[in-house]
Amino acid sequence: MRNNKGQYSSPADKQISEEMEELLGIYLDSLQQQKSDTSDSTIETRSREVRYWLAFCEHNDIEPLRATTADVRAYLQTITDKSDTTIGNYYASVQSFYSITQNDQAHKRLELANGHPCDKNAGISLKDDYGVHRSTPEYRKQHSLSAKEIDGIRENSGDVLALIPEKVEMLFDNVPGKTPETRLRNEVACRLNWYTGCRSVELSRLKIQNIDWENCAINVKSAKLKASENPDLVRRNVFFPEEFRFQLKRWCERVRHGFSSQVEPEHGAILCTTHSKTMDGAQINDIVKQAADNAGVQRPLRPANPEPNEEIKEWFVTTHRIRRSAISYWVNDCETIDLHQARRLAGHARLDQTMEYVEDDEEQLAEDYQQAMG
């Protein structure tokens, strides 16, 4: 219930009354009738997130079918502590509830007393009003997929499965290694994989002498492109966050040459082993897979449900998965990185390769167009 100042608040739980459950059921039924090709995962998401909205309404004495734009704004104010993507998803579910309700022709109960409270004319802008840079997850995020959906998807398929940043960052605190020096090297490997989006072979090619410490950049030779065909991309700059500079510098300048007797200070591959000047791509991949397992985010991809003695032929989290996740993040969730910049960061020869990480969102397109031209 609202406090004595009339302020809105979120309920401690998401329980709703039988009446609200019935309304939710009618909405879901209408959704499936109006959009018969809606996937099971979308139905599940809408069911969960519209429930959150209905619980908010009930907690604050709001009749959902009489809700106004002010009520929707109040709801958004109560979830500003969540990530931009989550806020965007929750708002999209509220929009879906009212769009489906407005267009329903079968259920007499679904009548909006005050019209659609969050249509394009409502004036709600997540970006301008709440500082939320919504980018509907245009790639299929790992945390939203069931094991059934993941089963059968392969590394080289057209499906882009991406770990969300929070999941990737769990790897950093869970790297394998018996000594502090080994764990530091392994954490550096995982971080470079995520920050640069490099392929495993490219990670093995990263050289200390090619680091631009001032600009937090590393020049690397592509593992895919030929100089004769792509002279401007056969070598490219990849970048890392400024806050990672101290840790990387510590490894390169203080720890690395003591860790391995095979390397020269301030020269050669960033990633090495105790007995080799260079750590190869397969070894880096093993580190990433083990870190994911330690963090509890690893899973078999093929077979999806292995028998106890069955060999796992493909794991979900690999250096390649982290690369794909980084590119997906740049393309879909980073307002400051445009598509052409993402292409160069990824080392793609053609823009259509980067476009494979984008899935069109027609509703968002219409909203953005009206804001741009209005």
Secondary structure in CASP SS format (residue, H / E / C, confidence):
PFRMAT SS
TARGET T0000
AUTHOR 0000-0000-0000
METHOD secondary structure of the structure
MODEL  1
M C 1.00
R C 1.00
N C 1.00
N C 1.00
K C 1.00
G C 1.00
Q C 1.00
Y C 1.00
S C 1.00
S C 1.00
P C 1.00
A C 1.00
D C 1.00
K C 1.00
Q C 1.00
I C 1.00
S C 1.00
E H 1.00
E H 1.00
M H 1.00
E H 1.00
E H 1.00
L H 1.00
L H 1.00
G H 1.00
I H 1.00
Y H 1.00
L H 1.00
D H 1.00
S H 1.00
L H 1.00
Q H 1.00
Q H 1.00
Q H 1.00
K C 1.00
S C 1.00
D C 1.00
T C 1.00
S C 1.00
D H 1.00
S H 1.00
T H 1.00
I H 1.00
E H 1.00
T H 1.00
R H 1.00
S H 1.00
R H 1.00
E H 1.00
V H 1.00
R H 1.00
Y H 1.00
W H 1.00
L H 1.00
A H 1.00
F H 1.00
C H 1.00
E H 1.00
H H 1.00
N C 1.00
D C 1.00
I C 1.00
E C 1.00
P H 1.00
L H 1.00
R H 1.00
A C 1.00
T C 1.00
T H 1.00
A H 1.00
D H 1.00
V H 1.00
R H 1.00
A H 1.00
Y H 1.00
L H 1.00
Q H 1.00
T C 1.00
I C 1.00
T C 1.00
D C 1.00
K C 1.00
S C 1.00
D H 1.00
T H 1.00
T H 1.00
I H 1.00
G H 1.00
N H 1.00
Y H 1.00
Y H 1.00
A H 1.00
S H 1.00
V H 1.00
Q H 1.00
S H 1.00
F H 1.00
Y H 1.00
S H 1.00
I H 1.00
T H 1.00
Q H 1.00
N H 1.00
D C 1.00
Q C 1.00
A C 1.00
H C 1.00
K C 1.00
R C 1.00
L C 1.00
E C 1.00
L C 1.00
A C 1.00
N C 1.00
G C 1.00
H C 1.00
P C 1.00
C C 1.00
D C 1.00
K C 1.00
N C 1.00
A C 1.00
G C 1.00
I C 1.00
S C 1.00
L H 1.00
K H 1.00
D H 1.00
D H 1.00
Y H 1.00
G C 1.00
V C 1.00
H C 1.00
R C 1.00
S C 1.00
T C 1.00
P C 1.00
E C 1.00
Y C 1.00
R E 1.00
K E 1.00
Q H 1.00
H H 1.00
S H 1.00
L C 1.00
S C 1.00
A H 1.00
K H 1.00
E H 1.00
I H 1.00
D C 1.00
G C 1.00
I C 1.00
R C 1.00
E C 1.00
N C 1.00
S C 1.00
G C 1.00
D C 1.00
V C 1.00
L E 1.00
A E 1.00
L C 1.00
I C 1.00
P H 1.00
E H 1.00
K H 1.00
V H 1.00
E H 1.00
M H 1.00
L H 1.00
F H 1.00
D C 1.00
N C 1.00
V C 1.00
P C 1.00
G C 1.00
K C 1.00
T C 1.00
P H 1.00
E H 1.00
T H 1.00
R H 1.00
L H 1.00
R H 1.00
N H 1.00
E H 1.00
V H 1.00
A H 1.00
C H 1.00
R H 1.00
L H 1.00
N H 1.00
W H 1.00
Y H 1.00
T H 1.00
G C 1.00
C C 1.00
R C 1.00
S H 1.00
V H 1.00
E H 1.00
L H 1.00
S H 1.00
R H 1.00
L C 1.00
K E 1.00
I H 1.00
Q H 1.00
N H 1.00
I E 1.00
D E 1.00
W C 1.00
E C 1.00
N C 1.00
C C 1.00
A E 1.00
I E 1.00
N E 1.00
V E 1.00
K E 1.00
S C 1.00
A C 1.00
K C 1.00
L C 1.00
K C 1.00
A C 1.00
S C 1.00
E C 1.00
N C 1.00
P C 1.00
D C 1.00
L C 1.00
V C 1.00
R E 1.00
R E 1.00
N E 1.00
V E 1.00
F E 1.00
F C 1.00
P C 1.00
E H 1.00
E H 1.00
F H 1.00
R H 1.00
F H 1.00
Q H 1.00
L H 1.00
K H 1.00
R H 1.00
W H 1.00
C H 1.00
E H 1.00
R H 1.00
V H 1.00
R H 1.00
H H 1.00
G H 1.00
F H 1.00
S C 1.00
S C 1.00
Q C 1.00
V C 1.00
E E 1.00
P C 1.00
E C 1.00
H E 1.00
G C 1.00
A E 1.00
I C 1.00
L C 1.00
C C 1.00
T E 1.00
T C 1.00
H C 1.00
S E 1.00
K C 1.00
T C 1.00
M C 1.00
D C 1.00
G H 1.00
A H 1.00
Q H 1.00
I H 1.00
N H 1.00
D H 1.00
I H 1.00
V H 1.00
K H 1.00
Q H 1.00
A H 1.00
A H 1.00
D H 1.00
N H 1.00
A H 1.00
G C 1.00
V C 1.00
Q C 1.00
R C 1.00
P E 1.00
L E 1.00
R E 1.00
P C 1.00
A C 1.00
N C 1.00
P C 1.00
E C 1.00
P C 1.00
N C 1.00
E C 1.00
E C 1.00
I C 1.00
K C 1.00
E E 1.00
W E 1.00
F C 1.00
V C 1.00
T C 1.00
T H 1.00
H H 1.00
R H 1.00
I H 1.00
R H 1.00
R H 1.00
S H 1.00
A H 1.00
I H 1.00
S H 1.00
Y H 1.00
W H 1.00
V H 1.00
N H 1.00
D H 1.00
C C 1.00
E C 1.00
T C 1.00
I C 1.00
D C 1.00
L H 1.00
H H 1.00
Q H 1.00
A H 1.00
R H 1.00
R H 1.00
L H 1.00
A H 1.00
G C 1.00
H C 1.00
A C 1.00
R C 1.00
L H 1.00
D H 1.00
Q H 1.00
T H 1.00
M H 1.00
E C 1.00
Y C 1.00
V C 1.00
E C 1.00
D C 1.00
D C 1.00
E H 1.00
E H 1.00
Q H 1.00
L H 1.00
A H 1.00
E H 1.00
D H 1.00
Y H 1.00
Q H 1.00
Q H 1.00
A H 1.00
M H 1.00
G C 1.00
END
